[in-house]
Amino acid sequence: MPLTNLAHLNFLLDHVTPPPGIEGHTTYRLAEEPTLVMPWTYADARDGGTFERVGGGPLDPATGHWGQGAFNADDVSRAAVVYVRHWQQTGDDASRQTAYELLRALAYLQTADGPNAGNVVLWMQPDGTLNPSAEPVELPDPSDSGPSYWLARTIWAFGEGYAAFADADPDFAGFLEDRLALAVDAIDRQVLTRYGEWTESDGMRVPAWLIVDGADASAEAVLGLAARVTARPDDEGATEALRMLAEGIAAMSAGDVQSWPYGAILPWAQSRSMWHAWASQMPAALAAASVALDEPALAEPAVEDAAVFTPTLLTAGGPDNGWFPSPTDRVQIAYGADSRVQSLLAVADASGSQGFEDLAAMQAAWYFGANRSGAVMYDPGTGVTYDGLQPDGSVNRNSGAESTIHGLLTMLALDARPGLGERATSVATIAERDGLRVAEAETAAETDGTVSTPTSWTGESSWSGDALTLARGEHAVFDLGEDDTRRWIEPVVWTDPGATSSSLWTAERMPLGLLRAHGPDQGISPAPGVLLPWSLQAPVLANRERVRVDVTSGSLMLDALLVRPVESRLVLTGEGGTTQLVHSSAAVPQPVRVGTAGEKTTLTVYDAGGDVVHRRDITGERRIVLPSGGFAIIVG
């Protein structure tokens, strides 16, 4: 049976007739078809497993208007992508019709002329009036006055919509082509005029031509542009926009096997210490662009993200909302889980690596119980995807448009690969997980330093708890607990621009390294100062419980210690058997333990580029050698 069930998303859809004569807003055949179809933004859980559709912000009973609105362009665009893909995948006529209606509705939200032509109004009220300035205020304000996430997502939907309708309905495809060109023109004049310009953010060289400085926003535009260019390679405007945005996204790759963020593509040029799972389709975008443009080099950062960072994320706990830079926001939502699945599968397609498909199955198992609470987050019987998994393991039982949409995008991807769907649903219980964890600085077992409580959000990242400040001559000792595994230690340190400090790190008299922390120039970062993990010269612990730091000069302000196993692992079990992931964060090949006692399994070892090193059947447990940054998947 297919996993994709559109019932709940169909329930969220409603019909709205805008009042006539709203300047700058029209759509395909509006005179003949004045009613538009859009999904309600939220659906709050009610007794008996039912839901009530609601808008964003407070409701004014007198007008029926919401502080934000009932419908929004972000959800209209992504819902259109769901129905386009479902129609293309299954041939379903109802999905074709709904895709048509949603794309018409999205085009109505786009401003068609004037100085803001091509941009998009975010919110619409239940009576069809537009709300360009929502409460609370969202930027840009008014919402069609500049580039935005919703403009990027509009490009995504128009690009995939054009490719789908090009042969099926040439007249409508021509309309979408014109509207896509209008959106690309807006990006050209507002963003891509800075192509080739570079700036700095807390010492990191970053591109100045990303949409809202976001590799995440730009990635969703790239998905649509890649679809357009694949369908119409002669579209020079779309091709150039695709190439420019993809180059900017690729430049946001950071870190490596042993340094944060471990090869991930960072989402926001204004912060070098933030990564979030939601909207993390940067690898998917680069993979799609590399194929559409026939430029394999564009996929290289995507492969590193998939092969090195994603196993780190999976073994640490899954698609957290935010590593800032510690795993600070541990809420997990479908947008984050789906973004990881889509990226892994796109990189698998671009690279030909089976390993990324296997990782995608392990990530998709999140929906079926492979999460911290063991909760089922998607119900194939109803099409409901719940709105979130909280850090304490409780589930937000609401099911709004965003969660529903991204749950369905994952299900469509799994249905397109039946073996993958079977694996994700039948091996979805976490039997073992050992990955990156956080030791808070304020929990030091011994210190003569000072604990303080800084404002949590710094403007570009977030403290994971309190701060521990150590002046010259002061020290702290951290008890990391009994553990016979080898672990990396990365101190997370706050530094002001121009400030320096030196500190000596040891583990029961074994030297770990001398940390010389220095504060970089602020650049375009929203606030002076930066929270960053710092690598030590010899940071491996083995059979040592206590870590000591002595400050030798300046002042050291610690947020936390990142503690990462050299050999991290995730083991999933279920009626479909067992899947093990073992990942190495070592700089050189390392012996690791794999397999299950008494069981016959298939072992595949991949290097840090996702290429197969070797594959064979094994019986029971054994030691193998993993390449630096490589991973092994063991299926039984």
CORVEN-V628670 format. One record per run of one state. SS is the DSSP state (H for helix, E for strand, L for the rest). FROM is the first residue (numbers start at 1). TO is the last residue. If there is no record, write none. Layout:
((SS:FROM:TO) (SS:FROM:TO))
This chain:
((L:1:6) (H:7:12) (E:13:17) (L:18:34) (E:35:39) (L:40:41) (E:42:46) (H:47:49) (E:50:54) (L:55:55) (E:56:56) (L:57:58) (E:59:60) (L:61:64) (E:65:66) (L:67:68) (E:69:69) (L:70:70) (E:71:72) (H:73:90) (L:91:92) (H:93:109) (E:110:110) (L:111:119) (E:120:120) (L:121:122) (E:123:124) (L:125:129) (E:130:131) (L:132:148) (H:149:168) (L:169:169) (H:170:190) (L:191:191) (H:192:194) (L:195:197) (E:198:201) (L:202:203) (E:204:207) (L:208:210) (H:211:213) (E:214:214) (H:215:231) (L:232:235) (H:236:250) (L:251:252) (E:253:253) (L:254:255) (E:256:256) (L:257:258) (E:259:259) (L:260:264) (E:265:265) (L:266:267) (E:268:268) (L:269:274) (E:275:275) (L:276:281) (H:282:293) (L:294:295) (H:296:316) (L:317:321) (E:322:323) (L:324:326) (E:327:329) (L:330:331) (E:332:332) (L:333:333) (H:334:351) (L:352:353) (H:354:368) (L:369:377) (E:378:379) (L:380:383) (E:384:385) (L:386:387) (E:388:389) (L:390:394) (E:395:396) (L:397:400) (H:401:415) (L:416:417) (H:418:426) (L:427:428) (E:429:434) (L:435:436) (E:437:440) (H:441:443) (L:444:445) (E:446:447) (L:448:449) (E:450:452) (L:453:456) (E:457:457) (L:458:461) (E:462:462) (L:463:466) (E:467:471) (L:472:474) (E:475:479) (L:480:486) (E:487:495) (L:496:499) (E:500:507) (L:508:509) (E:510:518) (L:519:522) (E:523:523) (L:524:529) (E:530:534) (L:535:539) (E:540:541) (L:542:545) (E:546:565) (L:566:566) (E:567:574) (L:575:576) (E:577:584) (L:585:589) (E:590:594) (L:595:599) (E:600:606) (L:607:611) (E:612:619) (L:620:621) (E:622:626) (L:627:630) (E:631:635) (L:636:636))
